Amino acid sequence: MQDCSEATENKRIQRIKEKLGCSYSSPSGLFKALKENGITLACLESLVSYP
């Protein structure tokens, strides 16, 4: 994302999972936790591309 290594990105994702209480979740489980906490809604503009 910010010219980081894959290991750095994995650590960052793991910290986010820990903060959301879903440390052992799959990527879809993480997305569900983000959605339940309103985080994806706040970032919707960056997740959606318009033609």
C-alpha positions in Angstrom: 0.0 0.0 0.0 2.6 2.5 1.0 5.5 0.7 -0.7 5.7 -1.7 2.3 6.9 -5.2 2.2 4.4 -8.1 2.2 5.4 -9.0 5.8 4.7 -5.4 7.0 1.3 -5.5 5.4 0.5 -8.9 7.0 1.5 -7.5 10.4 -0.7 -4.5 9.9 -3.7 -6.6 8.8 -3.1 -8.9 11.9 -3.1 -5.9 14.2 -6.4 -4.7 12.7 -7.9 -8.2 13.2 -6.7 -8.2 16.8 -8.3 -4.8 17.5 -11.6 -6.1 16.0 -11.5 -9.3 18.0 -11.2 -11.6 15.0 -7.5 -12.6 15.0 -8.1 -16.0 13.4 -10.7 -14.9 10.8 -10.4 -15.5 7.1 -10.3 -12.4 4.8 -14.0 -12.6 4.4 -14.4 -12.8 8.2 -12.3 -9.7 8.5 -14.4 -7.9 5.9 -17.5 -8.9 7.8 -16.0 -7.5 11.1 -15.1 -4.3 9.3 -18.6 -4.1 7.9 -20.2 -4.7 11.3 -18.1 -1.8 12.7 -19.1 0.6 9.9 -15.6 0.8 8.7 -16.3 -0.3 5.1 -19.2 2.2 4.9 -16.8 5.0 5.9 -14.3 3.9 3.1 -16.9 3.0 0.5 -15.8 5.7 -1.9 -12.3 4.2 -2.1 -13.7 0.6 -2.5 -16.0 1.4 -5.4 -14.8 2.5 -8.8 -17.2 4.3 -11.1 -17.0 4.0 -14.9 
